[in-house]
Each structure stands twice: as C-alpha cells, then as structure tokens.
Amino acid sequence: KRIILLGGTTAKMILKSTQSMSKLRGKFHEYQPVVEGVTAIDCLVTYHPTYLLNTPNQKKAVWADMLLFKTKL
C-alpha cells in the first residue's frame, strides 16, 4: 500500500509534521494508521494540482516525484 499526499496541508496533517513542502517532498515517509493490526504505509508528498496551475514551473518536480513513486510500485 502506498499513498501520494497532495499538498502541504494534507502532508502535515497525515504525517504530523511541521516541515515545509520542500523538505517533505522527494522522499518516502511512513504513515502509521491508528487501526490495530495495520502496518505502516509508504507516503510520498508532492505539490497540490491547484498549486501547479499557479506555478507551472514546478511540474518538473512533480514529474520527478511520480517517477520516484513508480519505483515503489
């Protein structure tokens, strides 16, 4: 199981982190659900689609994130 977290707000809430997007993206993080018996889930943080509409030069970064995510599949 793997999750792509879109945007800083989602990533910070799910991962319980205060780090910036630039520090969170580009690597996998573990999310441990509070459900008993469920193992940790690998999560990848990337930019939210709305952010990309306003900042199209970040599309290359998201593409790199998707290629990284593909390596875990």
N, CA, C and O atoms as a CHARMM CRD file, in Angstrom:
* protein
*
  292
    1    1 LYS  N      0.84700  -1.18500   0.00000 PROA 1      0.00000
    2    1 LYS  CA     0.00000   0.00000   0.00000 PROA 1      0.00000
    3    1 LYS  C      0.88200   1.23400   0.00000 PROA 1      0.00000
    4    1 LYS  O      1.87000   1.32000   0.72800 PROA 1      0.00000
    5    2 ARG  N      0.49900   2.17600  -0.82900 PROA 2      0.00000
    6    2 ARG  CA     1.21600   3.44600  -0.91800 PROA 2      0.00000
    7    2 ARG  C      0.22600   4.58200  -1.10100 PROA 2      0.00000
    8    2 ARG  O     -0.86000   4.39300  -1.65000 PROA 2      0.00000
    9    3 ILE  N      0.60800   5.75200  -0.64000 PROA 3      0.00000
   10    3 ILE  CA    -0.26200   6.92400  -0.73300 PROA 3      0.00000
   11    3 ILE  C      0.54600   8.09200  -1.28800 PROA 3      0.00000
   12    3 ILE  O      1.70200   8.29400  -0.91800 PROA 3      0.00000
   13    4 ILE  N     -0.07600   8.85400  -2.17800 PROA 4      0.00000
   14    4 ILE  CA     0.50700  10.12500  -2.61700 PROA 4      0.00000
   15    4 ILE  C     -0.25900  11.22300  -1.90200 PROA 4      0.00000
   16    4 ILE  O     -1.47700  11.32900  -2.03900 PROA 4      0.00000
   17    5 LEU  N      0.44800  12.03200  -1.14500 PROA 5      0.00000
   18    5 LEU  CA    -0.16100  13.13800  -0.42000 PROA 5      0.00000
   19    5 LEU  C      0.00800  14.40900  -1.24400 PROA 5      0.00000
   20    5 LEU  O      1.12900  14.82500  -1.53700 PROA 5      0.00000
   21    6 LEU  N     -1.10700  15.01600  -1.61100 PROA 6      0.00000
   22    6 LEU  CA    -1.08800  16.20400  -2.46200 PROA 6      0.00000
   23    6 LEU  C     -1.21900  17.46300  -1.62100 PROA 6      0.00000
   24    6 LEU  O     -2.28100  17.74100  -1.06300 PROA 6      0.00000
   25    7 GLY  N     -0.14900  18.21000  -1.53400 PROA 7      0.00000
   26    7 GLY  CA    -0.17600  19.49600  -0.85000 PROA 7      0.00000
   27    7 GLY  C      0.35500  19.44400   0.57100 PROA 7      0.00000
   28    7 GLY  O      0.34500  18.40500   1.23000 PROA 7      0.00000
   29    8 GLY  N      0.81200  20.58900   1.01200 PROA 8      0.00000
   30    8 GLY  CA     1.41700  20.71400   2.33100 PROA 8      0.00000
   31    8 GLY  C      0.45100  20.49800   3.47600 PROA 8      0.00000
   32    8 GLY  O      0.80500  19.87500   4.47700 PROA 8      0.00000
   33    9 THR  N     -0.75800  21.00100   3.34500 PROA 9      0.00000
   34    9 THR  CA    -1.73400  20.85200   4.42600 PROA 9      0.00000
   35    9 THR  C     -2.03500  19.38300   4.68100 PROA 9      0.00000
   36    9 THR  O     -2.03000  18.93500   5.82700 PROA 9      0.00000
   37   10 THR  N     -2.29600  18.64300   3.63100 PROA 10     0.00000
   38   10 THR  CA    -2.57600  17.22000   3.75700 PROA 10     0.00000
   39   10 THR  C     -1.37200  16.47900   4.33000 PROA 10     0.00000
   40   10 THR  O     -1.51600  15.67000   5.24600 PROA 10     0.00000
   41   11 ALA  N     -0.20200  16.75000   3.80100 PROA 11     0.00000
   42   11 ALA  CA     1.00700  16.06000   4.24300 PROA 11     0.00000
   43   11 ALA  C      1.28500  16.32800   5.71700 PROA 11     0.00000
   44   11 ALA  O      1.60500  15.40600   6.46800 PROA 11     0.00000
   45   12 LYS  N      1.16800  17.56300   6.12600 PROA 12     0.00000
   46   12 LYS  CA     1.45200  17.90300   7.51900 PROA 12     0.00000
   47   12 LYS  C      0.44600  17.26300   8.46600 PROA 12     0.00000
   48   12 LYS  O      0.80700  16.84800   9.56700 PROA 12     0.00000
   49   13 MET  N     -0.79700  17.18300   8.05000 PROA 13     0.00000
   50   13 MET  CA    -1.82100  16.58800   8.89500 PROA 13     0.00000
   51   13 MET  C     -1.63200  15.07200   9.00600 PROA 13     0.00000
   52   13 MET  O     -1.64700  14.52600  10.11000 PROA 13     0.00000
   53   14 ILE  N     -1.45800  14.39800   7.88100 PROA 14     0.00000
   54   14 ILE  CA    -1.32600  12.94300   7.88400 PROA 14     0.00000
   55   14 ILE  C     -0.02600  12.49900   8.55900 PROA 14     0.00000
   56   14 ILE  O     -0.01700  11.55700   9.35100 PROA 14     0.00000
   57   15 LEU  N      1.05500  13.18100   8.23900 PROA 15     0.00000
   58   15 LEU  CA     2.36300  12.79400   8.77300 PROA 15     0.00000
   59   15 LEU  C      2.67500  13.42000  10.12700 PROA 15     0.00000
   60   15 LEU  O      3.69600  13.11300  10.74100 PROA 15     0.00000
   61   16 LYS  N      1.78900  14.29800  10.58500 PROA 16     0.00000
   62   16 LYS  CA     2.00400  15.00400  11.86600 PROA 16     0.00000
   63   16 LYS  C      3.37300  15.68600  11.87300 PROA 16     0.00000
   64   16 LYS  O      4.19000  15.48800  12.77200 PROA 16     0.00000
   65   17 SER  N      3.58900  16.49100  10.84400 PROA 17     0.00000
   66   17 SER  CA     4.87900  17.15000  10.64700 PROA 17     0.00000
   67   17 SER  C      4.69600  18.65700  10.57500 PROA 17     0.00000
   68   17 SER  O      3.62400  19.15100  10.22400 PROA 17     0.00000
   69   18 THR  N      5.73900  19.36900  10.90600 PROA 18     0.00000
   70   18 THR  CA     5.73300  20.82100  10.76400 PROA 18     0.00000
   71   18 THR  C      6.71700  21.28100   9.68700 PROA 18     0.00000
   72   18 THR  O      6.91400  22.47900   9.48200 PROA 18     0.00000
   73   19 GLN  N      7.33100  20.31400   9.00300 PROA 19     0.00000
   74   19 GLN  CA     8.31400  20.65000   7.97300 PROA 19     0.00000
   75   19 GLN  C      7.64500  21.28100   6.76000 PROA 19     0.00000
   76   19 GLN  O      6.45200  21.09100   6.52100 PROA 19     0.00000
   77   20 SER  N      8.42700  22.02800   6.00600 PROA 20     0.00000
   78   20 SER  CA     7.93100  22.67300   4.79400 PROA 20     0.00000
   79   20 SER  C      7.78700  21.64700   3.67200 PROA 20     0.00000
   80   20 SER  O      8.33000  20.54400   3.74300 PROA 20     0.00000
   81   21 MET  N      7.04500  22.03500   2.63800 PROA 21     0.00000
   82   21 MET  CA     6.86800  21.15400   1.47300 PROA 21     0.00000
   83   21 MET  C      8.20700  20.78300   0.85800 PROA 21     0.00000
   84   21 MET  O      8.41800  19.63200   0.47800 PROA 21     0.00000
   85   22 SER  N      9.10500  21.73800   0.75900 PROA 22     0.00000
   86   22 SER  CA    10.39300  21.46100   0.11900 PROA 22     0.00000
   87   22 SER  C     11.18000  20.40100   0.88900 PROA 22     0.00000
   88   22 SER  O     11.97100  19.67500   0.28700 PROA 22     0.00000
   89   23 LYS  N     10.98400  20.29600   2.19400 PROA 23     0.00000
   90   23 LYS  CA    11.67200  19.27400   2.97900 PROA 23     0.00000
   91   23 LYS  C     10.92600  17.94900   2.96700 PROA 23     0.00000
   92   23 LYS  O     11.54200  16.89200   3.11100 PROA 23     0.00000
   93   24 LEU  N      9.61300  17.98900   2.79800 PROA 24     0.00000
   94   24 LEU  CA     8.81500  16.77000   2.81200 PROA 24     0.00000
   95   24 LEU  C      8.84300  16.02200   1.47900 PROA 24     0.00000
   96   24 LEU  O      8.84700  14.79100   1.46400 PROA 24     0.00000
   97   25 ARG  N      8.86300  16.74600   0.37100 PROA 25     0.00000
   98   25 ARG  CA     8.74800  16.08100  -0.92900 PROA 25     0.00000
   99   25 ARG  C     10.10200  15.50100  -1.35100 PROA 25     0.00000
  100   25 ARG  O     11.15900  15.90400  -0.86500 PROA 25     0.00000
  101   26 GLY  N     10.02400  14.54400  -2.27300 PROA 26     0.00000
  102   26 GLY  CA    11.24200  13.95100  -2.81600 PROA 26     0.00000
  103   26 GLY  C     11.72400  12.71300  -2.08700 PROA 26     0.00000
  104   26 GLY  O     12.75700  12.14600  -2.44400 PROA 26     0.00000
  105   27 LYS  N     10.98200  12.28200  -1.05600 PROA 27     0.00000
  106   27 LYS  CA    11.35500  11.06400  -0.34400 PROA 27     0.00000
  107   27 LYS  C     10.10000  10.45300   0.26900 PROA 27     0.00000
  108   27 LYS  O      9.07800  11.12200   0.42700 PROA 27     0.00000
  109   28 PHE  N     10.19500   9.18600   0.60700 PROA 28     0.00000
  110   28 PHE  CA     9.05900   8.49000   1.19800 PROA 28     0.00000
  111   28 PHE  C      9.03900   8.67800   2.70600 PROA 28     0.00000
  112   28 PHE  O     10.07800   8.77900   3.35900 PROA 28     0.00000
  113   29 HSD  N      7.83600   8.72100   3.23300 PROA 29     0.00000
  114   29 HSD  CA     7.60800   8.82200   4.67200 PROA 29     0.00000
  115   29 HSD  C      6.69800   7.67300   5.06900 PROA 29     0.00000
  116   29 HSD  O      5.95100   7.15000   4.24300 PROA 29     0.00000
  117   30 GLU  N      6.76000   7.28500   6.32800 PROA 30     0.00000
  118   30 GLU  CA     5.87500   6.22600   6.81200 PROA 30     0.00000
  119   30 GLU  C      4.70200   6.83400   7.55800 PROA 30     0.00000
  120   30 GLU  O      4.86500   7.69000   8.42700 PROA 30     0.00000
  121   31 TYR  N      3.52000   6.37200   7.19600 PROA 31     0.00000
  122   31 TYR  CA     2.29700   6.74500   7.90700 PROA 31     0.00000
  123   31 TYR  C      1.80800   5.51500   8.63700 PROA 31     0.00000
  124   31 TYR  O      1.57900   4.47400   8.02200 PROA 31     0.00000
  125   32 GLN  N      1.64700   5.62500   9.93900 PROA 32     0.00000
  126   32 GLN  CA     1.16500   4.51500  10.74300 PROA 32     0.00000
  127   32 GLN  C     -0.28500   4.76600  11.12200 PROA 32     0.00000
  128   32 GLN  O     -0.55900   5.57900  12.00400 PROA 32     0.00000
  129   33 PRO  N     -1.22400   4.07700  10.46500 PROA 33     0.00000
  130   33 PRO  CA    -2.63100   4.25400  10.81800 PROA 33     0.00000
  131   33 PRO  C     -2.87400   3.84700  12.26800 PROA 33     0.00000
  132   33 PRO  O     -2.13800   3.03400  12.82800 PROA 33     0.00000
  133   34 VAL  N     -3.90400   4.41700  12.86400 PROA 34     0.00000
  134   34 VAL  CA    -4.21500   4.12400  14.26400 PROA 34     0.00000
  135   34 VAL  C     -5.05000   2.85300  14.40200 PROA 34     0.00000
  136   34 VAL  O     -5.47500   2.50100  15.50200 PROA 34     0.00000
  137   35 VAL  N     -5.28000   2.17400  13.29600 PROA 35     0.00000
  138   35 VAL  CA    -6.03500   0.92100  13.30200 PROA 35     0.00000
  139   35 VAL  C     -5.09900  -0.21200  13.71100 PROA 35     0.00000
  140   35 VAL  O     -4.02400  -0.37800  13.13500 PROA 35     0.00000
  141   36 GLU  N     -5.50800  -0.97300  14.68900 PROA 36     0.00000
  142   36 GLU  CA    -4.67600  -2.06600  15.17900 PROA 36     0.00000
  143   36 GLU  C     -4.50700  -3.13300  14.10200 PROA 36     0.00000
  144   36 GLU  O     -5.46200  -3.50500  13.42000 PROA 36     0.00000
  145   37 GLY  N     -3.29000  -3.61200  13.96500 PROA 37     0.00000
  146   37 GLY  CA    -3.01200  -4.66500  13.00900 PROA 37     0.00000
  147   37 GLY  C     -2.67400  -4.18000  11.61200 PROA 37     0.00000
  148   37 GLY  O     -2.31200  -4.98700  10.75600 PROA 37     0.00000
  149   38 VAL  N     -2.78200  -2.88500  11.36000 PROA 38     0.00000
  150   38 VAL  CA    -2.46000  -2.33100  10.03900 PROA 38     0.00000
  151   38 VAL  C     -1.00800  -1.87100  10.05900 PROA 38     0.00000
  152   38 VAL  O     -0.60200  -1.11400  10.94100 PROA 38     0.00000
  153   39 THR  N     -0.24100  -2.32400   9.09800 PROA 39     0.00000
  154   39 THR  CA     1.17200  -1.95800   9.04000 PROA 39     0.00000
  155   39 THR  C      1.34000  -0.54800   8.46900 PROA 39     0.00000
  156   39 THR  O      0.40400   0.03800   7.92700 PROA 39     0.00000
  157   40 ALA  N      2.54400  -0.03100   8.60700 PROA 40     0.00000
  158   40 ALA  CA     2.84900   1.31300   8.11000 PROA 40     0.00000
  159   40 ALA  C      2.68600   1.37300   6.59500 PROA 40     0.00000
  160   40 ALA  O      2.91500   0.39200   5.88800 PROA 40     0.00000
  161   41 ILE  N      2.28500   2.54600   6.11700 PROA 41     0.00000
  162   41 ILE  CA     2.06000   2.77400   4.69300 PROA 41     0.00000
  163   41 ILE  C      3.07100   3.80300   4.20400 PROA 41     0.00000
  164   41 ILE  O      3.24400   4.85500   4.81900 PROA 41     0.00000
  165   42 ASP  N      3.74000   3.49200   3.09100 PROA 42     0.00000
  166   42 ASP  CA     4.67100   4.44700   2.48500 PROA 42     0.00000
  167   42 ASP  C      3.88400   5.58700   1.83900 PROA 42     0.00000
  168   42 ASP  O      2.92200   5.36000   1.10600 PROA 42     0.00000
  169   43 CYS  N      4.31400   6.81700   2.12700 PROA 43     0.00000
  170   43 CYS  CA     3.66700   8.00400   1.56200 PROA 43     0.00000
  171   43 CYS  C      4.69300   8.87000   0.85700 PROA 43     0.00000
  172   43 CYS  O      5.82600   9.01900   1.31600 PROA 43     0.00000
  173   44 LEU  N      4.28300   9.43400  -0.25400 PROA 44     0.00000
  174   44 LEU  CA     5.11100  10.37900  -0.99100 PROA 44     0.00000
  175   44 LEU  C      4.37300  11.70400  -1.05100 PROA 44     0.00000
  176   44 LEU  O      3.19100  11.75000  -1.39500 PROA 44     0.00000
  177   45 VAL  N      5.05800  12.76300  -0.72200 PROA 45     0.00000
  178   45 VAL  CA     4.46400  14.10200  -0.71300 PROA 45     0.00000
  179   45 VAL  C      4.83000  14.81500  -2.00600 PROA 45     0.00000
  180   45 VAL  O      5.98100  14.78200  -2.44000 PROA 45     0.00000
  181   46 THR  N      3.84100  15.46000  -2.61600 PROA 46     0.00000
  182   46 THR  CA     4.09900  16.28200  -3.79900 PROA 46     0.00000
  183   46 THR  C      3.14800  17.46900  -3.78800 PROA 46     0.00000
  184   46 THR  O      2.27200  17.57200  -2.92900 PROA 46     0.00000
  185   47 TYR  N      3.33000  18.35200  -4.74300 PROA 47     0.00000
  186   47 TYR  CA     2.53500  19.57800  -4.78800 PROA 47     0.00000
  187   47 TYR  C      1.08500  19.31100  -5.17700 PROA 47     0.00000
  188   47 TYR  O      0.79100  18.38000  -5.92600 PROA 47     0.00000
  189   48 HSD  N      0.21000  20.12200  -4.66900 PROA 48     0.00000
  190   48 HSD  CA    -1.22200  20.03800  -4.96900 PROA 48     0.00000
  191   48 HSD  C     -1.46700  20.54300  -6.39800 PROA 48     0.00000
  192   48 HSD  O     -0.78100  21.46400  -6.84100 PROA 48     0.00000
  193   49 PRO  N     -2.42900  19.96300  -7.12800 PROA 49     0.00000
  194   49 PRO  CA    -2.71100  20.40000  -8.50100 PROA 49     0.00000
  195   49 PRO  C     -3.04400  21.89100  -8.62900 PROA 49     0.00000
  196   49 PRO  O     -2.67800  22.52100  -9.62100 PROA 49     0.00000
  197   50 THR  N     -3.72000  22.44600  -7.65500 PROA 50     0.00000
  198   50 THR  CA    -4.03500  23.88600  -7.70400 PROA 50     0.00000
  199   50 THR  C     -2.76000  24.71700  -7.67800 PROA 50     0.00000
  200   50 THR  O     -2.65500  25.72500  -8.37600 PROA 50     0.00000
  201   51 TYR  N     -1.79300  24.29100  -6.87100 PROA 51     0.00000
  202   51 TYR  CA    -0.50900  24.98200  -6.81600 PROA 51     0.00000
  203   51 TYR  C      0.17200  24.94100  -8.18100 PROA 51     0.00000
  204   51 TYR  O      0.78900  25.91700  -8.60700 PROA 51     0.00000
  205   52 LEU  N      0.05500  23.79900  -8.86100 PROA 52     0.00000
  206   52 LEU  CA     0.68300  23.66500 -10.18300 PROA 52     0.00000
  207   52 LEU  C      0.03800  24.56700 -11.22600 PROA 52     0.00000
  208   52 LEU  O      0.71200  25.03400 -12.14400 PROA 52     0.00000
  209   53 LEU  N     -1.26300  24.81500 -11.09200 PROA 53     0.00000
  210   53 LEU  CA    -1.92500  25.74500 -12.01800 PROA 53     0.00000
  211   53 LEU  C     -1.36000  27.14700 -11.87100 PROA 53     0.00000
  212   53 LEU  O     -1.24100  27.88400 -12.84900 PROA 53     0.00000
  213   54 ASN  N     -1.01500  27.51100 -10.64900 PROA 54     0.00000
  214   54 ASN  CA    -0.47700  28.85000 -10.38300 PROA 54     0.00000
  215   54 ASN  C      1.03900  28.92300 -10.53200 PROA 54     0.00000
  216   54 ASN  O      1.59500  30.00700 -10.71100 PROA 54     0.00000
  217   55 THR  N      1.70900  27.77200 -10.46000 PROA 55     0.00000
  218   55 THR  CA     3.16700  27.72200 -10.53600 PROA 55     0.00000
  219   55 THR  C      3.57700  26.58800 -11.47900 PROA 55     0.00000
  220   55 THR  O      4.07900  25.56000 -11.02300 PROA 55     0.00000
  221   56 PRO  N      3.37200  26.76100 -12.77400 PROA 56     0.00000
  222   56 PRO  CA     3.63500  25.66300 -13.72000 PROA 56     0.00000
  223   56 PRO  C      5.09000  25.22000 -13.79000 PROA 56     0.00000
  224   56 PRO  O      5.36600  24.11400 -14.25400 PROA 56     0.00000
  225   57 ASN  N      6.02100  26.04300 -13.34600 PROA 57     0.00000
  226   57 ASN  CA     7.42900  25.63100 -13.40700 PROA 57     0.00000
  227   57 ASN  C      7.74300  24.51800 -12.39900 PROA 57     0.00000
  228   57 ASN  O      8.84300  23.96600 -12.43000 PROA 57     0.00000
  229   58 GLN  N      6.80900  24.17700 -11.51200 PROA 58     0.00000
  230   58 GLN  CA     7.00900  23.08300 -10.55900 PROA 58     0.00000
  231   58 GLN  C      6.54600  21.72700 -11.11200 PROA 58     0.00000
  232   58 GLN  O      6.65800  20.70600 -10.43400 PROA 58     0.00000
  233   59 LYS  N      6.02800  21.72800 -12.34000 PROA 59     0.00000
  234   59 LYS  CA     5.55900  20.46800 -12.92800 PROA 59     0.00000
  235   59 LYS  C      6.69200  19.45600 -13.07500 PROA 59     0.00000
  236   59 LYS  O      6.46600  18.25300 -12.94900 PROA 59     0.00000
  237   60 LYS  N      7.89700  19.93000 -13.33800 PROA 60     0.00000
  238   60 LYS  CA     9.03900  19.02200 -13.44800 PROA 60     0.00000
  239   60 LYS  C      9.30100  18.32100 -12.11700 PROA 60     0.00000
  240   60 LYS  O      9.64500  17.14000 -12.08800 PROA 60     0.00000
  241   61 ALA  N      9.13900  19.04600 -11.03100 PROA 61     0.00000
  242   61 ALA  CA     9.34000  18.45700  -9.71000 PROA 61     0.00000
  243   61 ALA  C      8.30800  17.37300  -9.44200 PROA 61     0.00000
  244   61 ALA  O      8.63400  16.32400  -8.88800 PROA 61     0.00000
  245   62 VAL  N      7.07200  17.62200  -9.83200 PROA 62     0.00000
  246   62 VAL  CA     6.01500  16.62100  -9.63400 PROA 62     0.00000
  247   62 VAL  C      6.26900  15.40500 -10.51700 PROA 62     0.00000
  248   62 VAL  O      6.03700  14.27200 -10.09600 PROA 62     0.00000
  249   63 TRP  N      6.73600  15.62900 -11.72000 PROA 63     0.00000
  250   63 TRP  CA     7.05800  14.50600 -12.60200 PROA 63     0.00000
  251   63 TRP  C      8.14700  13.63900 -11.95800 PROA 63     0.00000
  252   63 TRP  O      8.06500  12.41100 -11.98600 PROA 63     0.00000
  253   64 ALA  N      9.15300  14.27600 -11.38500 PROA 64     0.00000
  254   64 ALA  CA    10.21200  13.53000 -10.69300 PROA 64     0.00000
  255   64 ALA  C      9.62700  12.74200  -9.51900 PROA 64     0.00000
  256   64 ALA  O     10.03600  11.60900  -9.26600 PROA 64     0.00000
  257   65 ASP  N      8.67300  13.33800  -8.80600 PROA 65     0.00000
  258   65 ASP  CA     8.01500  12.63900  -7.70400 PROA 65     0.00000
  259   65 ASP  C      7.25300  11.41700  -8.21100 PROA 65     0.00000
  260   65 ASP  O      7.28200  10.36300  -7.57600 PROA 65     0.00000
  261   66 MET  N      6.57700  11.54800  -9.34100 PROA 66     0.00000
  262   66 MET  CA     5.81500  10.42300  -9.88700 PROA 66     0.00000
  263   66 MET  C      6.74000   9.28900 -10.32200 PROA 66     0.00000
  264   66 MET  O      6.41200   8.11500 -10.15000 PROA 66     0.00000
  265   67 LEU  N      7.88200   9.63700 -10.87800 PROA 67     0.00000
  266   67 LEU  CA     8.86100   8.60800 -11.26200 PROA 67     0.00000
  267   67 LEU  C      9.40700   7.90600 -10.01300 PROA 67     0.00000
  268   67 LEU  O      9.61800   6.69300 -10.02500 PROA 67     0.00000
  269   68 LEU  N      9.63500   8.66200  -8.94700 PROA 68     0.00000
  270   68 LEU  CA    10.07900   8.07300  -7.69100 PROA 68     0.00000
  271   68 LEU  C      9.00500   7.14400  -7.14200 PROA 68     0.00000
  272   68 LEU  O      9.30900   6.05000  -6.66600 PROA 68     0.00000
  273   69 PHE  N      7.74600   7.57800  -7.20800 PROA 69     0.00000
  274   69 PHE  CA     6.63800   6.75000  -6.72800 PROA 69     0.00000
  275   69 PHE  C      6.56000   5.44100  -7.51400 PROA 69     0.00000
  276   69 PHE  O      6.28100   4.38100  -6.95100 PROA 69     0.00000
  277   70 LYS  N      6.80600   5.52900  -8.80500 PROA 70     0.00000
  278   70 LYS  CA     6.75500   4.35400  -9.67300 PROA 70     0.00000
  279   70 LYS  C      7.79300   3.30600  -9.25100 PROA 70     0.00000
  280   70 LYS  O      7.56100   2.10700  -9.40700 PROA 70     0.00000
  281   71 THR  N      8.91900   3.74900  -8.72700 PROA 71     0.00000
  282   71 THR  CA     9.95000   2.80100  -8.29200 PROA 71     0.00000
  283   71 THR  C      9.47400   1.93700  -7.13000 PROA 71     0.00000
  284   71 THR  O      9.98300   0.83200  -6.93800 PROA 71     0.00000
  285   72 LYS  N      8.50600   2.42100  -6.35200 PROA 72     0.00000
  286   72 LYS  CA     7.97900   1.66800  -5.20500 PROA 72     0.00000
  287   72 LYS  C      6.85900   0.72700  -5.58200 PROA 72     0.00000
  288   72 LYS  O      6.45700  -0.11000  -4.77400 PROA 72     0.00000
  289   73 LEU  N      6.33700   0.84900  -6.81800 PROA 73     0.00000
  290   73 LEU  CA     5.19800   0.00000  -7.19600 PROA 73     0.00000
  291   73 LEU  C      5.59100  -1.42500  -7.44300 PROA 73     0.00000
  292   73 LEU  O      4.74000  -2.25300  -7.76800 PROA 73     0.00000
